[in-house]
Amino acid sequence: MTTHEQFAEDLPLYALGSLAGEERAAVQRHLAECAACRRELQRLEGDMALLALSASGPAPPQRARQRLQLAIAREPRPRSVAMRRPWWTLAPVFACAVLALFSILLWRENARQRDRIEIWKAQAEQNQAALQQAKDVLALLTAPDAMHVTLVAAQSRPQPAAKAIYLPRRGSLAFFASNLEPLPPQKTYELWLVPAKGGAPMPAGMFRPDARGNAMLLMPRMAEGIEAKTFAVTVEPEGGSATPTMPMVLVGAGQ
């Protein structure tokens, strides 16, 4: 339990005036530094005020009160024995105060638990998505019918190189490149798929290499069932193009 949570649990006792000594001083020092706890204390004091108001009745008129006091003063006062109010008559009031305090604490704890559950649920969904992507990549890399394509520099020395692993029936693609040349400002590399049955090249994803010239594309969004004749890489304006801009930097066909 953190120090803040400990002080937050002491606030209801502080609002009821049940803390004393060093505990009360410690809460006061924390309230001077913590705006959240000050707001919480104001809400608790408001709840206590509503509880007190619900047990009090309307005040009598001032004129009637004066007449009653005058009549009492004129009456002879017999000797009376002071009766001490039994302690058990205060039990209902104390029980109501304890019940109100318990209800407030229970409501606060339920709110905290709901917040924790929402956080755990979001984390579980993220972990599930990451696990599913890892399974898809593993299935692509180990599929016996996946196309393995090695791309080399077009019409130049084969220094930059790339490899594409493509599974047409699932539209799954993994692309790895190395030794790529640095890009000019506001430019990007773009991967293209040339369909085996003809047609315009289809964009398969954009990427920028790191300082060593390495880059990769994992599972870009691809249509299923499209057989590939060739993969190619071009340099395009930042944001990509609808059609390849020549010349091709890398090109390769399926083996």
C-alpha positions in Angstrom: 0.0 0.0 0.0 1.4 3.4 -1.0 1.6 6.3 1.5 -1.1 8.2 -0.5 -3.5 5.3 -0.2 -2.9 5.0 3.5 -3.7 8.7 4.0 -6.8 8.3 1.8 -8.1 5.6 4.1 -7.5 7.8 7.2 -9.5 10.7 5.8 -13.0 9.4 6.9 -11.7 9.0 10.5 -10.2 12.5 10.3 -13.5 13.9 9.1 -15.3 12.3 12.1 -12.7 13.8 14.5 -11.6 10.3 15.5 -7.9 10.9 14.9 -5.6 12.5 17.5 -2.0 13.2 18.3 0.6 12.3 15.7 -1.9 10.6 13.4 -4.0 13.7 13.1 -0.9 15.9 12.6 0.4 13.5 9.9 -2.9 13.7 8.0 -2.9 17.5 8.2 0.6 17.7 6.8 -0.4 15.4 3.9 -3.5 17.5 3.2 -1.4 20.6 2.9 0.5 18.9 0.1 -2.1 16.8 -1.7 -5.0 18.5 -3.6 -6.7 15.2 -4.3 -7.0 14.3 -0.6 -8.3 17.8 0.2 -11.0 17.3 -2.4 -11.8 13.9 -0.9 -12.0 15.4 2.6 -14.4 18.1 1.3 -16.7 15.3 -0.2 -16.5 13.4 3.1 -17.4 16.4 5.2 -20.3 17.2 2.8 -21.6 13.6 3.3 -21.3 14.0 7.1 -23.1 17.3 7.0 -26.0 15.8 5.0 -26.2 13.0 7.5 -26.4 15.5 10.4 -29.0 17.6 8.7 -31.2 14.5 8.1 -31.4 13.9 11.9 -32.2 17.6 12.9 -35.7 19.2 12.8 -36.8 22.8 12.1 -36.0 25.5 14.8 -39.1 26.9 16.7 -40.1 30.5 16.2 -38.2 33.0 18.3 -41.5 34.5 19.8 -42.8 31.1 20.9 -39.4 30.3 22.4 -39.5 33.5 24.5 -43.0 32.8 25.8 -42.0 29.3 26.8 -38.9 30.6 28.7 -41.1 33.2 30.6 -43.6 30.6 31.6 -40.9 28.3 32.9 -39.3 31.2 34.9 -42.7 31.9 36.7 -43.2 28.3 37.7 -41.9 27.2 41.2 -38.8 25.1 40.8 -39.0 21.9 42.9 -35.8 20.2 43.7 -35.0 17.6 41.1 -32.4 15.0 40.8 -30.3 15.3 37.7 -30.7 12.2 35.5 -27.7 11.2 33.5 -28.6 10.0 30.0 -27.9 6.3 29.7 -25.0 5.6 27.4 -27.0 3.1 25.4 -29.4 5.8 24.2 -26.5 7.1 22.0 -26.0 3.7 20.4 -28.4 4.3 17.4 -26.6 7.6 16.6 -23.2 5.9 16.8 -24.5 3.0 14.7 -25.8 5.3 12.0 -22.4 7.2 11.9 -20.5 3.9 11.7 -22.8 2.6 8.9 -22.4 5.8 6.9 -18.7 5.7 7.3 -18.6 2.0 6.2 -20.8 2.7 3.2 -18.5 5.5 2.0 -15.4 3.3 2.4 -17.1 0.4 0.6 -18.1 2.6 -2.3 -14.6 4.1 -2.6 -13.1 0.6 -2.6 -15.5 -0.7 -5.2 -14.6 2.2 -7.5 -10.9 1.4 -7.1 -11.6 -2.2 -7.9 -13.5 -1.3 -11.1 -10.6 0.9 -12.2 -8.1 -2.0 -11.6 -10.3 -4.4 -13.6 -10.5 -2.0 -16.5 -6.7 -1.7 -16.6 -6.2 -5.5 -16.4 -8.8 -6.0 -19.2 -7.0 -3.5 -21.5 -3.6 -5.1 -20.8 -5.1 -8.6 -21.5 -6.5 -7.4 -24.8 -3.1 -5.9 -25.8 -1.3 -9.1 -24.8 -3.8 -11.2 -26.8 -3.3 -9.0 -29.9 0.5 -9.3 -29.6 0.3 -13.1 -29.2 -1.9 -13.4 -32.2 0.5 -11.4 -34.4 3.4 -13.5 -33.2 1.5 -16.6 -34.2 0.7 -15.2 -37.6 4.4 -14.3 -38.2 5.5 -17.8 -37.1 2.9 -19.4 -39.4 4.2 -17.3 -42.3 7.9 -18.1 -41.7 7.2 -21.9 -41.3 4.6 -22.3 -44.0 5.9 -24.8 -46.6 4.0 -23.1 -49.5 5.2 -19.6 -48.6 7.0 -17.8 -51.4 10.6 -16.7 -50.5 11.9 -13.8 -52.6 15.4 -12.4 -52.5 15.7 -8.8 -53.9 18.9 -7.4 -55.1 20.0 -4.0 -56.5 18.7 -3.4 -60.0 21.3 -2.7 -62.7 24.1 -2.0 -60.2 26.4 -3.8 -57.8 24.3 -6.2 -55.5 25.1 -4.4 -52.3 21.6 -3.6 -51.0 19.6 -6.8 -50.5 16.2 -7.8 -49.4 14.0 -10.9 -48.9 10.3 -11.2 -49.0 8.3 -14.2 -47.6 4.8 -14.2 -49.0 1.8 -16.5 -48.4 -0.8 -15.7 -51.0 -3.7 -17.8 -49.6 -3.6 -15.7 -46.4 -2.2 -12.4 -47.7 0.7 -12.7 -45.2 4.0 -10.9 -45.9 7.3 -10.5 -44.1 10.0 -8.3 -45.7 13.6 -7.8 -44.6 16.2 -5.5 -46.2 19.8 -4.6 -45.5 22.5 -2.2 -46.8 19.9 0.2 -48.1 21.1 3.7 -49.1 20.0 6.6 -46.9 17.0 8.4 -48.1 16.8 12.1 -49.1 14.6 14.4 -47.0 10.8 13.8 -47.4 11.4 10.4 -49.2 10.5 6.8 -48.3 11.0 3.4 -49.7 7.9 1.6 -50.9 7.4 -2.2 -51.6 5.4 -3.2 -54.6 3.7 -6.6 -55.5 3.4 -7.3 -59.2 0.4 -9.7 -59.7 1.2 -13.0 -61.5 -2.0 -12.7 -63.6 -1.1 -9.2 -64.8 -2.3 -5.8 -63.7 -0.8 -2.7 -62.1 1.7 -3.1 -59.3 0.1 -3.1 -55.9 1.6 -1.1 -52.9 2.6 -3.5 -50.1 3.9 -1.0 -47.6 6.4 1.8 -46.9 9.5 1.8 -44.7 12.6 3.7 -43.8 16.0 2.1 -43.0 17.8 2.6 -39.8 21.3 4.0 -39.5 22.8 0.7 -40.7 20.6 0.5 -43.7 18.4 -2.2 -42.3 14.6 -2.3 -42.5 11.6 -4.7 -42.3 7.9 -4.9 -42.9 5.9 -7.4 -40.8 2.4 -8.4 -41.8 1.2 -5.3 -43.8 -2.4 -5.3 -44.8 -2.6 -7.4 -48.0 -5.5 -8.9 -49.9 -5.8 -12.6 -49.8 -5.5 -15.0 -52.8 -3.3 -12.7 -55.0 -0.4 -14.7 -56.6 2.8 -12.6 -56.9 5.0 -12.6 -60.0 7.6 -10.1 -58.7 8.3 -7.8 -55.7 10.1 -4.5 -56.2 11.2 -1.5 -54.1 11.2 2.1 -55.3 11.9 5.5 -53.7 8.7 7.5 -53.3 7.6 10.8 -51.8 6.9 10.7 -48.1 3.4 9.2 -47.8 3.7 6.9 -50.7 2.5 6.8 -54.3 -0.3 5.2 -56.3 2.1 3.9 -58.9 5.8 3.1 -58.7 8.4 5.8 -59.5 11.2 4.5 -61.6 13.9 3.4 -61.4 13.4 0.3 -59.2 15.9 0.1 -56.4 15.4 -3.6 -55.7 13.5 -6.2 -57.7 13.0 -10.0 -57.3 10.8 -12.8 -58.5 9.6 -16.0 -56.7 11.7 -19.1 -56.6 
